Amino acid sequence: MSAGTQFAAAAGAAVALPARIVEPFMYGLQRLLGIKRMPWVFLVPNLTAVVLFALLPVFINIFYSVSGSDRLYPWDRPVVGGANYATLFDCDNFLDPSTCSRDLFWRALGNTLVFVPVQVTAMIVIALLTAICLNRDIRGRGFFRGIFFFPVMLSPVVVALTWQWILQRNGALNGLISSAGLTPVNWLVFPNTAFFWSVFVTVWAHMGFYTIILLAGLQSIPRDVYEAAKMDSATPWRAFTRITLPLLKPVLLVVFILAVIRSVQTFDELYVLTGGGPGSATMLMVQYIYEVGFAAQPRNFGLAAAASLLLGVALLIFTAIQMRISRGGKDD
């Protein structure tokens, strides 16, 4: 027997040993529970992990949202009912955050309501255009696909620090501007420019992920359809609007939902890049929750939990609407 065969036999015996050890126990368990209940035995580890790390934190968060004090442990926190929610909604005019007792909450909410549509629209449009370009027979196509996906693999902190170095007063971008004889700009000091670069950086960092999804959708469209359209003298724009977009609609819907959820949860890049500033111009909901629950003194866990639950409910409603639209499209 050769050395390779002996090694394979030894490896097979080592792999089979744990199965032989538990075989008597599993056989007895099968006789006790019956064959129909055995799948639940294999589901118990996964169900335990889901309960401990998904469901239990949700219930703890719900309790924190209806309790007060700055104490961390639940048994040290008195129940205050809906006081935290009442504090968040204590406003004379909801369109004027300065009239609210928690004005930063409403400013963060307003920023999020502006940031999400702008960022998601820019993300989908740029990712779609990039996917269309990468779907063509161009030289170095594989290289460019890797280049566009590369930022997705970077840590959000690394992305933010890189762009902060580029955009700071003495950064690379102002260096190019100065070399052209123009006046440098404090990009992250003014609200409008800070907001623009917040959108730009987040789109740059995550666009590659959605580009890959859209590229896969484009490649699933049969080429015969385009050849038939070409034979009918259809213009490229007509082929795009009448063939590409309708056949890409399911993929676009998935990309849209993923992009919205990711945009609402944006925190890392903006926290490092702008810190929510200048002032509160780029503070989004997740950063507000972090600031209130962990950074501020005293820490207001109840208020942060209430804000996070409101955000979670909004995402659930949005997901339900998306599922309804998706089912409606299938019924048609």
TAFEN-V475530 format. One record per residue. N is the residue number from 1. OMEGA is omega in whole degrees, 0 to 359 (NA if undefined). Layout:
n=N omega=OMEGA
n=N omega=OMEGA
//
This chain:
n=1 omega=183
n=2 omega=180
n=3 omega=179
n=4 omega=179
n=5 omega=179
n=6 omega=179
n=7 omega=179
n=8 omega=179
n=9 omega=179
n=10 omega=179
n=11 omega=179
n=12 omega=179
n=13 omega=179
n=14 omega=179
n=15 omega=183
n=16 omega=184
n=17 omega=178
n=18 omega=179
n=19 omega=179
n=20 omega=180
n=21 omega=183
n=22 omega=184
n=23 omega=179
n=24 omega=179
n=25 omega=181
n=26 omega=178
n=27 omega=178
n=28 omega=178
n=29 omega=178
n=30 omega=178
n=31 omega=182
n=32 omega=185
n=33 omega=186
n=34 omega=185
n=35 omega=183
n=36 omega=180
n=37 omega=182
n=38 omega=177
n=39 omega=180
n=40 omega=178
n=41 omega=181
n=42 omega=178
n=43 omega=184
n=44 omega=179
n=45 omega=180
n=46 omega=179
n=47 omega=178
n=48 omega=179
n=49 omega=179
n=50 omega=181
n=51 omega=184
n=52 omega=189
n=53 omega=178
n=54 omega=184
n=55 omega=182
n=56 omega=176
n=57 omega=179
n=58 omega=180
n=59 omega=176
n=60 omega=179
n=61 omega=177
n=62 omega=178
n=63 omega=179
n=64 omega=182
n=65 omega=179
n=66 omega=179
n=67 omega=182
n=68 omega=179
n=69 omega=177
n=70 omega=178
n=71 omega=183
n=72 omega=186
n=73 omega=184
n=74 omega=183
n=75 omega=176
n=76 omega=186
n=77 omega=178
n=78 omega=179
n=79 omega=181
n=80 omega=178
n=81 omega=182
n=82 omega=183
n=83 omega=180
n=84 omega=178
n=85 omega=178
n=86 omega=178
n=87 omega=180
n=88 omega=183
n=89 omega=178
n=90 omega=183
n=91 omega=171
n=92 omega=179
n=93 omega=185
n=94 omega=178
n=95 omega=180
n=96 omega=184
n=97 omega=182
n=98 omega=179
n=99 omega=182
n=100 omega=179
n=101 omega=175
n=102 omega=186
n=103 omega=180
n=104 omega=177
n=105 omega=182
n=106 omega=175
n=107 omega=178
n=108 omega=178
n=109 omega=178
n=110 omega=177
n=111 omega=180
n=112 omega=180
n=113 omega=175
n=114 omega=185
n=115 omega=186
n=116 omega=179
n=117 omega=181
n=118 omega=183
n=119 omega=181
n=120 omega=179
n=121 omega=179
n=122 omega=181
n=123 omega=184
n=124 omega=181
n=125 omega=182
n=126 omega=179
n=127 omega=179
n=128 omega=178
n=129 omega=179
n=130 omega=179
n=131 omega=178
n=132 omega=178
n=133 omega=181
n=134 omega=178
n=135 omega=179
n=136 omega=180
n=137 omega=181
n=138 omega=180
n=139 omega=180
n=140 omega=183
n=141 omega=179
n=142 omega=179
n=143 omega=181
n=144 omega=176
n=145 omega=177
n=146 omega=180
n=147 omega=182
n=148 omega=181
n=149 omega=185
n=150 omega=181
n=151 omega=180
n=152 omega=182
n=153 omega=180
n=154 omega=174
n=155 omega=178
n=156 omega=179
n=157 omega=178
n=158 omega=178
n=159 omega=183
n=160 omega=180
n=161 omega=178
n=162 omega=181
n=163 omega=175
n=164 omega=176
n=165 omega=180
n=166 omega=190
n=167 omega=182
n=168 omega=186
n=169 omega=181
n=170 omega=184
n=171 omega=185
n=172 omega=182
n=173 omega=177
n=174 omega=175
n=175 omega=177
n=176 omega=180
n=177 omega=180
n=178 omega=180
n=179 omega=177
n=180 omega=179
n=181 omega=180
n=182 omega=181
n=183 omega=178
n=184 omega=183
n=185 omega=173
n=186 omega=190
n=187 omega=186
n=188 omega=181
n=189 omega=182
n=190 omega=185
n=191 omega=185
n=192 omega=181
n=193 omega=178
n=194 omega=179
n=195 omega=179
n=196 omega=182
n=197 omega=174
n=198 omega=177
n=199 omega=183
n=200 omega=184
n=201 omega=180
n=202 omega=176
n=203 omega=179
n=204 omega=186
n=205 omega=189
n=206 omega=184
n=207 omega=183
n=208 omega=180
n=209 omega=181
n=210 omega=176
n=211 omega=180
n=212 omega=179
n=213 omega=180
n=214 omega=178
n=215 omega=176
n=216 omega=177
n=217 omega=178
n=218 omega=181
n=219 omega=177
n=220 omega=179
n=221 omega=182
n=222 omega=179
n=223 omega=181
n=224 omega=181
n=225 omega=180
n=226 omega=179
n=227 omega=177
n=228 omega=179
n=229 omega=179
n=230 omega=178
n=231 omega=178
n=232 omega=178
n=233 omega=177
n=234 omega=178
n=235 omega=178
n=236 omega=180
n=237 omega=179
n=238 omega=177
n=239 omega=179
n=240 omega=184
n=241 omega=184
n=242 omega=182
n=243 omega=186
n=244 omega=183
n=245 omega=179
n=246 omega=181
n=247 omega=180
n=248 omega=185
n=249 omega=178
n=250 omega=179
n=251 omega=178
n=252 omega=179
n=253 omega=178
n=254 omega=179
n=255 omega=180
n=256 omega=181
n=257 omega=180
n=258 omega=182
n=259 omega=179
n=260 omega=180
n=261 omega=180
n=262 omega=181
n=263 omega=179
n=264 omega=183
n=265 omega=182
n=266 omega=180
n=267 omega=191
n=268 omega=185
n=269 omega=184
n=270 omega=180
n=271 omega=179
n=272 omega=185
n=273 omega=185
n=274 omega=185
n=275 omega=183
n=276 omega=183
n=277 omega=359
n=278 omega=187
n=279 omega=175
n=280 omega=187
n=281 omega=181
n=282 omega=177
n=283 omega=178
n=284 omega=188
n=285 omega=183
n=286 omega=178
n=287 omega=177
n=288 omega=179
n=289 omega=179
n=290 omega=182
n=291 omega=183
n=292 omega=186
n=293 omega=188
n=294 omega=186
n=295 omega=184
n=296 omega=176
n=297 omega=357
n=298 omega=180
n=299 omega=181
n=300 omega=183
n=301 omega=182
n=302 omega=180
n=303 omega=178
n=304 omega=178
n=305 omega=179
n=306 omega=179
n=307 omega=180
n=308 omega=177
n=309 omega=176
n=310 omega=178
n=311 omega=179
n=312 omega=178
n=313 omega=178
n=314 omega=179
n=315 omega=177
n=316 omega=178
n=317 omega=179
n=318 omega=179
n=319 omega=178
n=320 omega=177
n=321 omega=179
n=322 omega=179
n=323 omega=178
n=324 omega=179
n=325 omega=181
n=326 omega=178
n=327 omega=178
n=328 omega=179
n=329 omega=179
n=330 omega=179
n=331 omega=179
n=332 omega=NA
//
